[in-house]
Amino acid sequence: MSTDGGDSQPDFYEQPDFYEQTRFLTSARRYGLGSLLLTAGWAVGLPSAGAVLALYLHHCLPDDGVKALGVAYVSLGAALFGIVLAGLAVVAAFFDRDYVKQLRAAGSLDKALFGFWWVAALAVLALLASVALTVAVYSGASEAVVGTAVALATGLFVTALLEALSLVGTMMRHGLYRAELLAHHEDRARSEP
């Protein structure tokens, strides 16, 4: 608490370490690992990875097709990463003092933006797996290496893509919440004498 003995805010040095509280894994645990992993994105991404792997292992997806897939995943993954960052910028624009106060009061301030970080991380992992796939297939790596890379790249890309779609809902909700907050302030201002 404050050194003046009053009920004021804690001293700066007594406040929680926000750097430690906002590290990726700490934030993910607070967000809820189940909320991150038990999603429609993963439910579609994992079977997609299995299906593409099966096509590759049964030689229904030739190396030329895997090369094209790797290049497409790299291009689309980079675009997806940019879209996620743009979405984060749009949502962050809603965060004025009143909106932050409302999110804090609802206990959701620390979770309000983590979904963007999560999907950006998925997009980066998908990009890395896609680059590995491209290198593996162009270098003539073994079937096991290419198969692993194609499964990882497909699973992560499809999951990131569908999780990005869920961010559209997050953005919409923030827009609606912000509009309701503004309407509430306007109604209150009109009712005051």
N, C-alpha and C positions, 0 to 999 in steps of 0.2 A: 504494500500500500504506500501511500504518499508519506513523506517524512513530516508533514505538517500535522499529522494526527487526524485529519478530516476524512470524509468519505469520498475524496476525489479519486481520480483515475490512478492506477498503479504507476510508479516511476517507470521511465523508459527502460531501465535495466532490469526491472522485475517482470516485464511483459514477456510472453512466450517468444521463442525463437521462430520467427515466421519463415526463415530460410529452411530450417529443418522440417517445419510443418508442411511446406509446399514442395518437398522433394517428390519425384514421380512416384516411387513405390509407397511412400507414406500417404500421398494423396489417393493412390489407387486403393489402398486398404480402407481408407476412410470412405471412399466412393462405394466400395463393396466389390470384391472380386467376382462374386456371383452376378452382380449387375453388369460387369464387363464381359464375362465369358459365357453366360447363359442367355444368349441373344439370338435373334433371328439371323443376324449376320453370320455368326459361327455355325448355326444350324444349317445354313445353306453352303457356307464356305467349306466346311469339312467334307461333306459328300461331293461337292464339286471337285475338290482336290483328289478324292478317291476315284471319281469317274474319269478325270483326265489321266491320272496315273494308270488306271486300268486300260484306257485307250492306248497309252504309250507302251505299256508292257505287252499288250496283245498285238503290237505293231500296226494298229489302226491309225496311229498318229505318227507319221514319219518324221525324221529329223528336220526336214525343211519346215514342217508344220510347227515343231517345237521351237525352231529358230524364230519363226514369225511370231509365235506366241510370246516368247521371251522379249522380243523387241516391242511388241504391242503392250505388254505389261509394264515395261520400263516407261514408255511414253505416257500411257494412261495413268500410271502410278504417280509420275511427276505432276501431271495435271491435277490429279486428285489431291495431292498434297497442297498445291496452290489454292485449290478451291476451299479446302478446310481452313487454311490460313485467312482467306478472304472472309469466310463465314465467321471466324473468330473476331475479325475486325468489325464486322457489322454488329455482332452481338455486344462486343465491348463498348460500342457507341451508345448503347442503352444504359450503361452503368454510370448514372449521375449519383449524387449524394443521396437523394430520396430513394432511388431504386436499390442502392446498396444497403440502405437502412432497412428496407422492407425484406430483402433477401436475408440479411443478418437476423432480423426478427423471426423469420420463418425457419431459421437454422439451415438454410441451403446455400449460403454465400460461398462456402468453400467447395461446393459441388457444382456450382453454376457453370463453370467453364472447363472443368476437368474432362468432359466428354470430347472436347476439341483436342485436348492434349493426347487423349487416348487414341482417337482416330488418326491424328497426325503421326503418332508412334506406329500404328498399324500400317499406315501408308509408307512410312520409311522402311519398316521391316519388309513390306511387300516389294518395295524398290530394290532393297538389298538382295532379296531372294531372286528377284527377276534378273538382276545383274549376274548373280551367281549362275542362274539357269542359262543365260545367254553365253557366258564364258564357258560353262561346262559343255554345252551342245556344240559350240563353235570349235572348241579344242578337242573334240572327239573323246570326251570322258566316258567312263564305263556306263553301262545301262543303269546300274544301281545309283550312281551319282546323279545322272541326268534325271532318273525317275524321282529321286528324293527332291531334287531342285524343282522339277515341274510340279510336284505335289505341294511343296511349300509355297512356291510362287503363286500357284492357282488359289490355294486355300487362303493365303493372306490377302491376295488382291480382291477376291470375291468378298471376303469378310470386310475389308476396309471400305469397299464400294458400298456395301449394304449398311455398314455402320455410319458412313457419311450421309446416306439417305435419312437415317434416324436423326442426324444433326439438323436436318431441315425442320423436323418437328420441334427440336429444341429451340431453334431460331424463331419459329412461329410462336411458340409459347412465350418466349421472352418478349417478342413484339406485342403479343396480346396482353401480357402482364403489365408491360410498360404503358400501354394505351389505357388500361384500366386504372392504373395509378394516376396518370395525368387527368383522366375523367373525374376521379375522386377528388383530386386537388381543385379542379375547376368547380365542381359542385359545392365543395366546402367554401371556396372563395365567394361564390354567388350567394350562399346562405348567410354569410357573415354580414352584419350591418355596416 
